[in-house]
């Protein structure tokens, strides 16, 4: 992934961090949550839970079975709200979300906790990502508040989908990125982002496309849009 980013002219500040090397930081954050009474062990198996619905809180008052347990973060009652730069005011019912896993039963730390700890330590001020992750944001803002770290600003971009509404995927024969056509594919990306790049830029190098996109970026073209259908 890092090589693909470089081939498309995208760079980053500092040295890339790997979550596999940050177990100590996640362990410390989990300990703080546990001391505050905000976690509990859960021994429910996947077969006992429906992937389509929220976790019903089965182990909130005690683990259901003996054996290895995941650790869940105890969501408070009431609404969880945040202001998204593109999607506006987003409000979720904490009870409907359920208690999220922050460490799996194999002792691996889960995404929701890891990304909160990583963003806070890195001083991230703005998170820009696809709208398919907007439902994860209330868990993350709740964890940020519990750990007393700043909330970054969020902007959830429209997600590109197939005509039937499904996400792009290799299994569905979606077209893969081609570094040999990086400039042309960046032109297509800017078009789907509502930025209307000039046609003559299709043949330019990635740096030229990125410079144009930075100079002409219009965030208003994306407000309130959750998905965009890929038509070619």
Rosetta constraint file for C-alpha pairs under 8 A:
AtomPair CA 1 CA 5 HARMONIC 6.27 0.50
AtomPair CA 2 CA 6 HARMONIC 6.35 0.50
AtomPair CA 3 CA 7 HARMONIC 6.25 0.50
AtomPair CA 4 CA 8 HARMONIC 6.32 0.50
AtomPair CA 4 CA 179 HARMONIC 6.99 0.50
AtomPair CA 5 CA 9 HARMONIC 6.46 0.50
AtomPair CA 5 CA 10 HARMONIC 5.13 0.50
AtomPair CA 5 CA 11 HARMONIC 7.07 0.50
AtomPair CA 6 CA 10 HARMONIC 5.24 0.50
AtomPair CA 6 CA 11 HARMONIC 6.27 0.50
AtomPair CA 7 CA 179 HARMONIC 5.89 0.50
AtomPair CA 7 CA 182 HARMONIC 7.23 0.50
AtomPair CA 8 CA 179 HARMONIC 6.62 0.50
AtomPair CA 8 CA 182 HARMONIC 5.48 0.50
AtomPair CA 8 CA 183 HARMONIC 7.45 0.50
AtomPair CA 8 CA 186 HARMONIC 7.79 0.50
AtomPair CA 8 CA 206 HARMONIC 5.82 0.50
AtomPair CA 9 CA 206 HARMONIC 5.52 0.50
AtomPair CA 9 CA 207 HARMONIC 5.84 0.50
AtomPair CA 9 CA 210 HARMONIC 7.69 0.50
AtomPair CA 17 CA 21 HARMONIC 7.89 0.50
AtomPair CA 18 CA 22 HARMONIC 7.07 0.50
AtomPair CA 19 CA 23 HARMONIC 7.26 0.50
AtomPair CA 19 CA 114 HARMONIC 7.41 0.50
AtomPair CA 22 CA 26 HARMONIC 6.61 0.50
AtomPair CA 23 CA 27 HARMONIC 6.00 0.50
AtomPair CA 23 CA 109 HARMONIC 7.72 0.50
AtomPair CA 24 CA 28 HARMONIC 6.22 0.50
AtomPair CA 25 CA 29 HARMONIC 6.38 0.50
AtomPair CA 25 CA 117 HARMONIC 7.39 0.50
AtomPair CA 26 CA 30 HARMONIC 6.13 0.50
AtomPair CA 26 CA 109 HARMONIC 7.08 0.50
AtomPair CA 26 CA 113 HARMONIC 7.36 0.50
AtomPair CA 26 CA 114 HARMONIC 6.37 0.50
AtomPair CA 26 CA 117 HARMONIC 6.83 0.50
AtomPair CA 27 CA 31 HARMONIC 6.15 0.50
AtomPair CA 28 CA 32 HARMONIC 6.38 0.50
AtomPair CA 29 CA 33 HARMONIC 6.40 0.50
AtomPair CA 29 CA 117 HARMONIC 7.34 0.50
AtomPair CA 29 CA 147 HARMONIC 7.24 0.50
AtomPair CA 30 CA 34 HARMONIC 6.10 0.50
AtomPair CA 30 CA 102 HARMONIC 7.95 0.50
AtomPair CA 31 CA 35 HARMONIC 6.07 0.50
AtomPair CA 32 CA 36 HARMONIC 6.33 0.50
AtomPair CA 32 CA 147 HARMONIC 7.35 0.50
AtomPair CA 33 CA 37 HARMONIC 6.48 0.50
AtomPair CA 33 CA 38 HARMONIC 5.30 0.50
AtomPair CA 33 CA 39 HARMONIC 6.30 0.50
AtomPair CA 33 CA 73 HARMONIC 7.94 0.50
AtomPair CA 33 CA 146 HARMONIC 7.12 0.50
AtomPair CA 33 CA 147 HARMONIC 7.08 0.50
AtomPair CA 34 CA 38 HARMONIC 5.52 0.50
AtomPair CA 34 CA 39 HARMONIC 5.17 0.50
AtomPair CA 34 CA 40 HARMONIC 7.64 0.50
AtomPair CA 38 CA 73 HARMONIC 5.80 0.50
AtomPair CA 38 CA 74 HARMONIC 5.03 0.50
AtomPair CA 38 CA 75 HARMONIC 7.71 0.50
AtomPair CA 39 CA 71 HARMONIC 6.44 0.50
AtomPair CA 39 CA 72 HARMONIC 5.42 0.50
AtomPair CA 39 CA 73 HARMONIC 4.60 0.50
AtomPair CA 39 CA 74 HARMONIC 5.43 0.50
AtomPair CA 40 CA 59 HARMONIC 7.63 0.50
AtomPair CA 40 CA 60 HARMONIC 6.58 0.50
AtomPair CA 40 CA 62 HARMONIC 7.83 0.50
AtomPair CA 40 CA 71 HARMONIC 5.59 0.50
AtomPair CA 40 CA 72 HARMONIC 5.55 0.50
AtomPair CA 40 CA 73 HARMONIC 6.91 0.50
AtomPair CA 40 CA 74 HARMONIC 7.29 0.50
AtomPair CA 41 CA 59 HARMONIC 7.07 0.50
AtomPair CA 41 CA 60 HARMONIC 8.00 0.50
AtomPair CA 41 CA 62 HARMONIC 7.50 0.50
AtomPair CA 41 CA 63 HARMONIC 6.09 0.50
AtomPair CA 41 CA 69 HARMONIC 5.48 0.50
AtomPair CA 41 CA 70 HARMONIC 5.60 0.50
AtomPair CA 41 CA 71 HARMONIC 4.56 0.50
AtomPair CA 41 CA 72 HARMONIC 6.34 0.50
AtomPair CA 42 CA 58 HARMONIC 7.97 0.50
AtomPair CA 42 CA 59 HARMONIC 5.39 0.50
AtomPair CA 42 CA 60 HARMONIC 7.76 0.50
AtomPair CA 42 CA 62 HARMONIC 7.91 0.50
AtomPair CA 42 CA 63 HARMONIC 5.46 0.50
AtomPair CA 42 CA 64 HARMONIC 7.26 0.50
AtomPair CA 42 CA 69 HARMONIC 5.13 0.50
AtomPair CA 42 CA 70 HARMONIC 5.08 0.50
AtomPair CA 42 CA 71 HARMONIC 5.89 0.50
AtomPair CA 42 CA 72 HARMONIC 6.68 0.50
AtomPair CA 43 CA 59 HARMONIC 7.32 0.50
AtomPair CA 43 CA 63 HARMONIC 5.81 0.50
AtomPair CA 43 CA 64 HARMONIC 6.00 0.50
AtomPair CA 43 CA 65 HARMONIC 5.72 0.50
AtomPair CA 43 CA 66 HARMONIC 7.20 0.50
AtomPair CA 43 CA 67 HARMONIC 7.11 0.50
AtomPair CA 43 CA 68 HARMONIC 6.63 0.50
AtomPair CA 43 CA 69 HARMONIC 4.60 0.50
AtomPair CA 43 CA 70 HARMONIC 6.31 0.50
AtomPair CA 44 CA 48 HARMONIC 6.20 0.50
AtomPair CA 44 CA 49 HARMONIC 7.25 0.50
AtomPair CA 44 CA 58 HARMONIC 7.75 0.50
AtomPair CA 44 CA 59 HARMONIC 7.60 0.50
AtomPair CA 44 CA 64 HARMONIC 6.79 0.50
AtomPair CA 44 CA 65 HARMONIC 7.41 0.50
AtomPair CA 44 CA 69 HARMONIC 7.93 0.50
AtomPair CA 45 CA 49 HARMONIC 6.76 0.50
AtomPair CA 46 CA 50 HARMONIC 7.47 0.50
AtomPair CA 46 CA 51 HARMONIC 7.94 0.50
AtomPair CA 49 CA 55 HARMONIC 7.16 0.50
AtomPair CA 50 CA 54 HARMONIC 7.75 0.50
AtomPair CA 54 CA 96 HARMONIC 6.46 0.50
AtomPair CA 54 CA 97 HARMONIC 5.74 0.50
AtomPair CA 54 CA 98 HARMONIC 5.10 0.50
AtomPair CA 54 CA 99 HARMONIC 7.98 0.50
AtomPair CA 55 CA 97 HARMONIC 7.68 0.50
AtomPair CA 55 CA 98 HARMONIC 4.95 0.50
AtomPair CA 55 CA 99 HARMONIC 6.25 0.50
AtomPair CA 55 CA 100 HARMONIC 7.72 0.50
AtomPair CA 56 CA 98 HARMONIC 6.44 0.50
AtomPair CA 57 CA 98 HARMONIC 7.06 0.50
AtomPair CA 57 CA 99 HARMONIC 6.91 0.50
AtomPair CA 58 CA 64 HARMONIC 7.22 0.50
AtomPair CA 59 CA 63 HARMONIC 4.76 0.50
AtomPair CA 59 CA 64 HARMONIC 5.73 0.50
AtomPair CA 63 CA 69 HARMONIC 7.97 0.50
AtomPair CA 68 CA 105 HARMONIC 5.66 0.50
AtomPair CA 68 CA 106 HARMONIC 7.75 0.50
AtomPair CA 69 CA 104 HARMONIC 7.35 0.50
AtomPair CA 69 CA 105 HARMONIC 4.78 0.50
AtomPair CA 70 CA 101 HARMONIC 6.71 0.50
AtomPair CA 70 CA 102 HARMONIC 7.77 0.50
AtomPair CA 70 CA 103 HARMONIC 5.67 0.50
AtomPair CA 70 CA 104 HARMONIC 4.46 0.50
AtomPair CA 70 CA 105 HARMONIC 4.09 0.50
AtomPair CA 70 CA 106 HARMONIC 7.72 0.50
AtomPair CA 70 CA 107 HARMONIC 7.62 0.50
AtomPair CA 71 CA 101 HARMONIC 5.71 0.50
AtomPair CA 71 CA 102 HARMONIC 5.82 0.50
AtomPair CA 71 CA 103 HARMONIC 5.08 0.50
AtomPair CA 71 CA 104 HARMONIC 6.44 0.50
AtomPair CA 71 CA 105 HARMONIC 7.39 0.50
AtomPair CA 72 CA 99 HARMONIC 5.89 0.50
AtomPair CA 72 CA 100 HARMONIC 5.33 0.50
AtomPair CA 72 CA 101 HARMONIC 4.20 0.50
AtomPair CA 72 CA 102 HARMONIC 5.54 0.50
AtomPair CA 72 CA 103 HARMONIC 7.09 0.50
AtomPair CA 73 CA 99 HARMONIC 5.46 0.50
AtomPair CA 73 CA 100 HARMONIC 5.49 0.50
AtomPair CA 73 CA 101 HARMONIC 6.26 0.50
AtomPair CA 73 CA 102 HARMONIC 6.33 0.50
AtomPair CA 74 CA 99 HARMONIC 5.26 0.50
AtomPair CA 74 CA 100 HARMONIC 7.50 0.50
AtomPair CA 75 CA 94 HARMONIC 6.24 0.50
AtomPair CA 75 CA 95 HARMONIC 7.47 0.50
AtomPair CA 75 CA 98 HARMONIC 6.90 0.50
AtomPair CA 75 CA 99 HARMONIC 5.51 0.50
AtomPair CA 75 CA 100 HARMONIC 7.90 0.50
AtomPair CA 75 CA 139 HARMONIC 7.94 0.50
AtomPair CA 75 CA 142 HARMONIC 7.39 0.50
AtomPair CA 76 CA 94 HARMONIC 6.55 0.50
AtomPair CA 76 CA 95 HARMONIC 7.83 0.50
AtomPair CA 77 CA 94 HARMONIC 5.81 0.50
AtomPair CA 77 CA 95 HARMONIC 6.22 0.50
AtomPair CA 78 CA 93 HARMONIC 6.11 0.50
AtomPair CA 78 CA 94 HARMONIC 5.72 0.50
AtomPair CA 78 CA 95 HARMONIC 7.15 0.50
AtomPair CA 79 CA 91 HARMONIC 6.54 0.50
AtomPair CA 79 CA 92 HARMONIC 5.52 0.50
AtomPair CA 79 CA 93 HARMONIC 4.60 0.50
AtomPair CA 79 CA 94 HARMONIC 5.57 0.50
AtomPair CA 80 CA 91 HARMONIC 5.75 0.50
AtomPair CA 80 CA 92 HARMONIC 5.13 0.50
AtomPair CA 80 CA 93 HARMONIC 6.22 0.50
AtomPair CA 80 CA 94 HARMONIC 6.14 0.50
AtomPair CA 80 CA 138 HARMONIC 5.95 0.50
AtomPair CA 80 CA 142 HARMONIC 7.45 0.50
AtomPair CA 81 CA 89 HARMONIC 7.19 0.50
AtomPair CA 81 CA 90 HARMONIC 5.54 0.50
AtomPair CA 81 CA 91 HARMONIC 4.29 0.50
AtomPair CA 81 CA 92 HARMONIC 6.20 0.50
AtomPair CA 81 CA 138 HARMONIC 6.96 0.50
AtomPair CA 82 CA 89 HARMONIC 6.11 0.50
AtomPair CA 82 CA 90 HARMONIC 5.51 0.50
AtomPair CA 82 CA 91 HARMONIC 6.72 0.50
AtomPair CA 82 CA 138 HARMONIC 7.64 0.50
AtomPair CA 82 CA 141 HARMONIC 7.93 0.50
AtomPair CA 83 CA 87 HARMONIC 7.85 0.50
AtomPair CA 83 CA 88 HARMONIC 5.59 0.50
AtomPair CA 83 CA 89 HARMONIC 4.57 0.50
AtomPair CA 83 CA 90 HARMONIC 6.06 0.50
AtomPair CA 83 CA 153 HARMONIC 7.84 0.50
AtomPair CA 83 CA 154 HARMONIC 7.41 0.50
AtomPair CA 84 CA 88 HARMONIC 4.80 0.50
AtomPair CA 84 CA 89 HARMONIC 6.08 0.50
AtomPair CA 84 CA 90 HARMONIC 6.82 0.50
AtomPair CA 84 CA 153 HARMONIC 7.16 0.50
AtomPair CA 84 CA 154 HARMONIC 5.19 0.50
AtomPair CA 84 CA 155 HARMONIC 5.39 0.50
AtomPair CA 84 CA 156 HARMONIC 7.07 0.50
AtomPair CA 85 CA 153 HARMONIC 7.50 0.50
AtomPair CA 85 CA 154 HARMONIC 6.17 0.50
AtomPair CA 85 CA 155 HARMONIC 4.86 0.50
AtomPair CA 85 CA 156 HARMONIC 7.58 0.50
AtomPair CA 85 CA 223 HARMONIC 7.75 0.50
AtomPair CA 86 CA 155 HARMONIC 5.42 0.50
AtomPair CA 86 CA 156 HARMONIC 6.19 0.50
AtomPair CA 86 CA 157 HARMONIC 7.16 0.50
AtomPair CA 86 CA 219 HARMONIC 7.68 0.50
AtomPair CA 86 CA 220 HARMONIC 7.84 0.50
AtomPair CA 86 CA 222 HARMONIC 6.43 0.50
AtomPair CA 86 CA 223 HARMONIC 4.46 0.50
AtomPair CA 86 CA 224 HARMONIC 5.78 0.50
AtomPair CA 86 CA 225 HARMONIC 7.64 0.50
AtomPair CA 87 CA 155 HARMONIC 7.36 0.50
AtomPair CA 87 CA 156 HARMONIC 6.81 0.50
AtomPair CA 87 CA 223 HARMONIC 6.05 0.50
AtomPair CA 87 CA 224 HARMONIC 4.70 0.50
AtomPair CA 87 CA 225 HARMONIC 7.11 0.50
AtomPair CA 87 CA 226 HARMONIC 7.72 0.50
AtomPair CA 88 CA 223 HARMONIC 7.92 0.50
AtomPair CA 88 CA 224 HARMONIC 7.13 0.50
AtomPair CA 92 CA 96 HARMONIC 7.74 0.50
AtomPair CA 92 CA 97 HARMONIC 7.54 0.50
AtomPair CA 92 CA 138 HARMONIC 6.98 0.50
AtomPair CA 93 CA 97 HARMONIC 6.45 0.50
AtomPair CA 94 CA 98 HARMONIC 6.52 0.50
AtomPair CA 100 CA 112 HARMONIC 7.96 0.50
AtomPair CA 100 CA 139 HARMONIC 7.19 0.50
AtomPair CA 101 CA 110 HARMONIC 6.65 0.50
AtomPair CA 101 CA 112 HARMONIC 7.88 0.50
AtomPair CA 102 CA 109 HARMONIC 5.97 0.50
AtomPair CA 102 CA 110 HARMONIC 4.89 0.50
AtomPair CA 102 CA 111 HARMONIC 7.38 0.50
AtomPair CA 102 CA 112 HARMONIC 6.39 0.50
AtomPair CA 102 CA 113 HARMONIC 5.46 0.50
AtomPair CA 103 CA 107 HARMONIC 5.96 0.50
AtomPair CA 103 CA 108 HARMONIC 5.68 0.50
AtomPair CA 103 CA 109 HARMONIC 4.26 0.50
AtomPair CA 103 CA 110 HARMONIC 5.19 0.50
AtomPair CA 104 CA 108 HARMONIC 5.36 0.50
AtomPair CA 104 CA 109 HARMONIC 6.18 0.50
AtomPair CA 104 CA 110 HARMONIC 6.47 0.50
AtomPair CA 109 CA 113 HARMONIC 7.10 0.50
AtomPair CA 109 CA 114 HARMONIC 6.58 0.50
AtomPair CA 110 CA 114 HARMONIC 6.22 0.50
AtomPair CA 111 CA 115 HARMONIC 5.84 0.50
AtomPair CA 112 CA 116 HARMONIC 6.57 0.50
AtomPair CA 112 CA 136 HARMONIC 7.47 0.50
AtomPair CA 112 CA 139 HARMONIC 7.10 0.50
AtomPair CA 112 CA 140 HARMONIC 6.09 0.50
AtomPair CA 113 CA 117 HARMONIC 6.33 0.50
AtomPair CA 113 CA 140 HARMONIC 7.30 0.50
AtomPair CA 113 CA 143 HARMONIC 7.18 0.50
AtomPair CA 114 CA 118 HARMONIC 6.03 0.50
AtomPair CA 115 CA 119 HARMONIC 5.92 0.50
AtomPair CA 116 CA 120 HARMONIC 6.16 0.50
AtomPair CA 116 CA 140 HARMONIC 6.25 0.50
AtomPair CA 116 CA 143 HARMONIC 7.11 0.50
AtomPair CA 116 CA 144 HARMONIC 6.44 0.50
AtomPair CA 117 CA 121 HARMONIC 6.22 0.50
AtomPair CA 118 CA 122 HARMONIC 6.08 0.50
AtomPair CA 119 CA 123 HARMONIC 6.07 0.50
AtomPair CA 119 CA 124 HARMONIC 5.11 0.50
AtomPair CA 120 CA 124 HARMONIC 6.29 0.50
AtomPair CA 120 CA 149 HARMONIC 6.25 0.50
AtomPair CA 120 CA 150 HARMONIC 6.93 0.50
AtomPair CA 124 CA 152 HARMONIC 6.44 0.50
AtomPair CA 125 CA 151 HARMONIC 7.75 0.50
AtomPair CA 125 CA 152 HARMONIC 4.57 0.50
AtomPair CA 125 CA 153 HARMONIC 6.14 0.50
AtomPair CA 126 CA 152 HARMONIC 5.17 0.50
AtomPair CA 126 CA 153 HARMONIC 4.67 0.50
AtomPair CA 126 CA 154 HARMONIC 5.91 0.50
AtomPair CA 126 CA 155 HARMONIC 7.71 0.50
AtomPair CA 127 CA 152 HARMONIC 6.52 0.50
AtomPair CA 127 CA 153 HARMONIC 6.12 0.50
AtomPair CA 127 CA 154 HARMONIC 4.92 0.50
AtomPair CA 127 CA 155 HARMONIC 6.31 0.50
AtomPair CA 128 CA 154 HARMONIC 6.05 0.50
AtomPair CA 128 CA 155 HARMONIC 4.84 0.50
AtomPair CA 128 CA 156 HARMONIC 5.86 0.50
AtomPair CA 128 CA 157 HARMONIC 7.06 0.50
AtomPair CA 129 CA 133 HARMONIC 7.26 0.50
AtomPair CA 129 CA 155 HARMONIC 6.63 0.50
AtomPair CA 129 CA 156 HARMONIC 5.13 0.50
AtomPair CA 129 CA 157 HARMONIC 5.83 0.50
AtomPair CA 130 CA 134 HARMONIC 7.54 0.50
AtomPair CA 130 CA 156 HARMONIC 5.15 0.50
AtomPair CA 130 CA 157 HARMONIC 4.74 0.50
AtomPair CA 130 CA 158 HARMONIC 6.01 0.50
AtomPair CA 130 CA 159 HARMONIC 5.48 0.50
AtomPair CA 131 CA 156 HARMONIC 4.69 0.50
AtomPair CA 131 CA 157 HARMONIC 5.38 0.50
AtomPair CA 131 CA 158 HARMONIC 5.51 0.50
AtomPair CA 131 CA 159 HARMONIC 5.72 0.50
AtomPair CA 131 CA 226 HARMONIC 5.72 0.50
AtomPair CA 131 CA 227 HARMONIC 7.52 0.50
AtomPair CA 132 CA 159 HARMONIC 6.62 0.50
AtomPair CA 133 CA 137 HARMONIC 6.92 0.50
AtomPair CA 133 CA 156 HARMONIC 7.68 0.50
AtomPair CA 134 CA 138 HARMONIC 7.94 0.50
AtomPair CA 134 CA 156 HARMONIC 6.62 0.50
AtomPair CA 136 CA 140 HARMONIC 6.46 0.50
AtomPair CA 137 CA 141 HARMONIC 6.03 0.50
AtomPair CA 138 CA 142 HARMONIC 6.05 0.50
AtomPair CA 139 CA 143 HARMONIC 6.22 0.50
AtomPair CA 140 CA 144 HARMONIC 6.09 0.50
AtomPair CA 141 CA 145 HARMONIC 6.17 0.50
AtomPair CA 141 CA 151 HARMONIC 6.48 0.50
AtomPair CA 142 CA 146 HARMONIC 6.17 0.50
AtomPair CA 143 CA 147 HARMONIC 6.05 0.50
AtomPair CA 144 CA 148 HARMONIC 5.85 0.50
AtomPair CA 144 CA 149 HARMONIC 5.22 0.50
AtomPair CA 144 CA 150 HARMONIC 6.60 0.50
AtomPair CA 144 CA 151 HARMONIC 6.29 0.50
AtomPair CA 145 CA 149 HARMONIC 6.34 0.50
AtomPair CA 145 CA 150 HARMONIC 7.57 0.50
AtomPair CA 145 CA 151 HARMONIC 7.68 0.50
AtomPair CA 156 CA 226 HARMONIC 7.81 0.50
AtomPair CA 157 CA 222 HARMONIC 7.08 0.50
AtomPair CA 157 CA 225 HARMONIC 7.47 0.50
AtomPair CA 157 CA 226 HARMONIC 6.77 0.50
AtomPair CA 158 CA 193 HARMONIC 7.80 0.50
AtomPair CA 158 CA 222 HARMONIC 7.29 0.50
AtomPair CA 158 CA 225 HARMONIC 5.53 0.50
AtomPair CA 158 CA 226 HARMONIC 4.24 0.50
AtomPair CA 158 CA 227 HARMONIC 4.41 0.50
AtomPair CA 158 CA 228 HARMONIC 6.10 0.50
AtomPair CA 159 CA 167 HARMONIC 7.67 0.50
AtomPair CA 159 CA 226 HARMONIC 6.17 0.50
AtomPair CA 159 CA 227 HARMONIC 4.52 0.50
AtomPair CA 159 CA 228 HARMONIC 6.00 0.50
AtomPair CA 160 CA 167 HARMONIC 6.68 0.50
AtomPair CA 160 CA 168 HARMONIC 6.94 0.50
AtomPair CA 160 CA 227 HARMONIC 5.82 0.50
AtomPair CA 160 CA 228 HARMONIC 4.86 0.50
AtomPair CA 160 CA 229 HARMONIC 5.65 0.50
AtomPair CA 160 CA 230 HARMONIC 6.18 0.50
AtomPair CA 161 CA 165 HARMONIC 5.33 0.50
AtomPair CA 161 CA 166 HARMONIC 5.38 0.50
AtomPair CA 161 CA 167 HARMONIC 4.57 0.50
AtomPair CA 161 CA 168 HARMONIC 5.58 0.50
AtomPair CA 161 CA 227 HARMONIC 6.80 0.50
AtomPair CA 161 CA 228 HARMONIC 6.15 0.50
AtomPair CA 161 CA 229 HARMONIC 4.89 0.50
AtomPair CA 161 CA 230 HARMONIC 5.88 0.50
AtomPair CA 162 CA 166 HARMONIC 5.32 0.50
AtomPair CA 162 CA 167 HARMONIC 6.13 0.50
AtomPair CA 162 CA 168 HARMONIC 6.12 0.50
AtomPair CA 162 CA 229 HARMONIC 5.75 0.50
AtomPair CA 162 CA 230 HARMONIC 5.71 0.50
AtomPair CA 162 CA 231 HARMONIC 7.78 0.50
AtomPair CA 163 CA 229 HARMONIC 5.66 0.50
AtomPair CA 163 CA 230 HARMONIC 6.70 0.50
AtomPair CA 163 CA 231 HARMONIC 7.21 0.50
AtomPair CA 165 CA 229 HARMONIC 7.30 0.50
AtomPair CA 168 CA 172 HARMONIC 7.08 0.50
AtomPair CA 168 CA 174 HARMONIC 5.68 0.50
AtomPair CA 169 CA 173 HARMONIC 6.65 0.50
AtomPair CA 169 CA 174 HARMONIC 5.45 0.50
AtomPair CA 170 CA 174 HARMONIC 5.36 0.50
AtomPair CA 170 CA 175 HARMONIC 7.43 0.50
AtomPair CA 170 CA 176 HARMONIC 7.35 0.50
AtomPair CA 177 CA 182 HARMONIC 7.84 0.50
AtomPair CA 177 CA 185 HARMONIC 7.61 0.50
AtomPair CA 178 CA 182 HARMONIC 6.31 0.50
AtomPair CA 178 CA 185 HARMONIC 7.80 0.50
AtomPair CA 181 CA 185 HARMONIC 6.12 0.50
AtomPair CA 182 CA 186 HARMONIC 6.06 0.50
AtomPair CA 182 CA 205 HARMONIC 7.38 0.50
AtomPair CA 182 CA 206 HARMONIC 6.10 0.50
AtomPair CA 183 CA 187 HARMONIC 6.30 0.50
AtomPair CA 183 CA 201 HARMONIC 7.96 0.50
AtomPair CA 183 CA 202 HARMONIC 6.30 0.50
AtomPair CA 183 CA 203 HARMONIC 6.50 0.50
AtomPair CA 183 CA 204 HARMONIC 5.70 0.50
AtomPair CA 183 CA 205 HARMONIC 4.96 0.50
AtomPair CA 183 CA 206 HARMONIC 4.49 0.50
AtomPair CA 183 CA 209 HARMONIC 6.56 0.50
AtomPair CA 184 CA 188 HARMONIC 6.47 0.50
AtomPair CA 184 CA 201 HARMONIC 7.87 0.50
AtomPair CA 184 CA 202 HARMONIC 4.70 0.50
AtomPair CA 184 CA 203 HARMONIC 6.20 0.50
AtomPair CA 184 CA 204 HARMONIC 7.44 0.50
AtomPair CA 185 CA 189 HARMONIC 6.21 0.50
AtomPair CA 186 CA 190 HARMONIC 6.16 0.50
AtomPair CA 186 CA 206 HARMONIC 6.97 0.50
AtomPair CA 186 CA 209 HARMONIC 6.73 0.50
AtomPair CA 186 CA 210 HARMONIC 7.92 0.50
AtomPair CA 187 CA 191 HARMONIC 6.25 0.50
AtomPair CA 187 CA 197 HARMONIC 6.64 0.50
AtomPair CA 187 CA 201 HARMONIC 7.11 0.50
AtomPair CA 187 CA 202 HARMONIC 5.80 0.50
AtomPair CA 187 CA 209 HARMONIC 6.75 0.50
AtomPair CA 188 CA 192 HARMONIC 6.32 0.50
AtomPair CA 189 CA 193 HARMONIC 6.21 0.50
AtomPair CA 190 CA 194 HARMONIC 6.49 0.50
AtomPair CA 190 CA 195 HARMONIC 5.43 0.50
AtomPair CA 190 CA 196 HARMONIC 6.85 0.50
AtomPair CA 190 CA 197 HARMONIC 6.65 0.50
AtomPair CA 190 CA 213 HARMONIC 7.23 0.50
AtomPair CA 191 CA 195 HARMONIC 5.49 0.50
AtomPair CA 191 CA 196 HARMONIC 5.26 0.50
AtomPair CA 191 CA 197 HARMONIC 6.48 0.50
AtomPair CA 192 CA 228 HARMONIC 7.19 0.50
AtomPair CA 193 CA 221 HARMONIC 7.56 0.50
AtomPair CA 193 CA 222 HARMONIC 6.86 0.50
AtomPair CA 194 CA 221 HARMONIC 5.60 0.50
AtomPair CA 194 CA 222 HARMONIC 6.78 0.50
AtomPair CA 195 CA 213 HARMONIC 7.55 0.50
AtomPair CA 195 CA 216 HARMONIC 7.61 0.50
AtomPair CA 195 CA 217 HARMONIC 6.71 0.50
AtomPair CA 195 CA 218 HARMONIC 6.56 0.50
AtomPair CA 195 CA 221 HARMONIC 7.16 0.50
AtomPair CA 197 CA 201 HARMONIC 7.04 0.50
AtomPair CA 197 CA 212 HARMONIC 7.80 0.50
AtomPair CA 197 CA 213 HARMONIC 7.70 0.50
AtomPair CA 198 CA 202 HARMONIC 7.85 0.50
AtomPair CA 200 CA 204 HARMONIC 7.81 0.50
AtomPair CA 201 CA 208 HARMONIC 7.79 0.50
AtomPair CA 201 CA 209 HARMONIC 6.77 0.50
AtomPair CA 204 CA 208 HARMONIC 6.19 0.50
AtomPair CA 204 CA 209 HARMONIC 6.85 0.50
AtomPair CA 205 CA 209 HARMONIC 6.68 0.50
AtomPair CA 206 CA 210 HARMONIC 6.12 0.50
AtomPair CA 207 CA 211 HARMONIC 6.03 0.50
AtomPair CA 208 CA 212 HARMONIC 6.18 0.50
AtomPair CA 209 CA 213 HARMONIC 6.08 0.50
AtomPair CA 210 CA 214 HARMONIC 6.04 0.50
AtomPair CA 211 CA 215 HARMONIC 6.19 0.50
AtomPair CA 212 CA 216 HARMONIC 6.03 0.50
AtomPair CA 213 CA 217 HARMONIC 5.42 0.50
AtomPair CA 219 CA 223 HARMONIC 7.07 0.50
